[in-house]
Amino acid sequence: MSAIHGQRLGFGAGGIFRGADPARLLDLAQSADELGFDLFSLSDHLHTDQPTLEPWTALSWLAAKTERIALGTNVLGLPYRAPAVLAKSAETLDRLSGGRLVLGLGAGGYDREFEAFGLPVRTPGRKITAQREAIRIIHGLWAGEPEVFDGREFSVREARIEPRPEHRIPLWLGTYGPRALELTGQLADGWLPSFGRIDLPRAIEMRDVVRKAAADAGRDPGSITCAANLTVRVDPAQTSYPGLVTGSVAEVVRQITEVVRAGFTFLLLGPQSVAEQELLAREVLPAVRAAAGG
């Protein structure tokens, strides 16, 4: 079982997978497992211009094909799945994988995807309400008592799931707005922003909101994993863009170390090939660990 909790230094592979070739996906996941990455995740954008795979089904398959690495959603769009069903699905995948699931959850930021699939499109305020209610239902069902909940967005009637989780399944939220960040501090086990949407100074400000909300709720802020999605390419000729970490090995090590020292201790690096994963594992990650003291 891979426990993903707190502030230990960790690195992830996977993320956005474009394509329809299961052999390529399997190569990436098994390579990440063998190379010592801590997490392999898949995003949840079902309505795209390029081929993509549904993450829940794909991760279930990968659970049977990998041995050690944690498996995560990065992040699930809440409108796609009812919270009570999601609670059951998460327990099942966590059990079948030997306790390796990290459940990443988002309120649903790309409205056109949900419109295309005939799903509800909520206002920003309703998205926060729905996310809070969904977490309430998920945690309640995992706790094992018959769940009765009548909220503004979701309701359940004497719902229960058996078997229950044998350990606390980490729940990470991909959030950005003030109310969503406060919700993360109050209820989540981890925060997972993407640096393509925010830069490091803004991420630090947001992280402080998460930590304050945790403290105000009587939680230990240090118990919340501060993760981040980066895009890393070791290539001195690569043109930079927001969220991209690129350059020589030394330059990439320096940039990643800066993020770690800022307090982001679980970094999902988004390599797109086995060769990229091998280069990161061989030359970049050991140097980052040494520089960051982790």
Secondary structure, DSSP 4 states (H G I P E B T S, - for coil): -----TT--EEEEEE---SS-HHHHHHHHHHHHHHT-SEEEE----S-SS----HHHHHHHHHTT-SS-EEEES-EEGGGS-HHHHHHHHHHHHHHTTS-EEEEEE----HHHHHHTT-----HHHHHHHHHHHHHHHHHHHHTSPEEEE-SS-EEEEE--SSPPSS---EEE---SHHHHHHHHHH-SEE--BTTTS-HHHHHHHHHHHHHHHHHTT--GGGSEEEEE-EEEE-TTPPP-TTEEEESHHHHHHHHHHHHHTT--EEE----SHHHHHHIIIIIHHHHHHHHT-
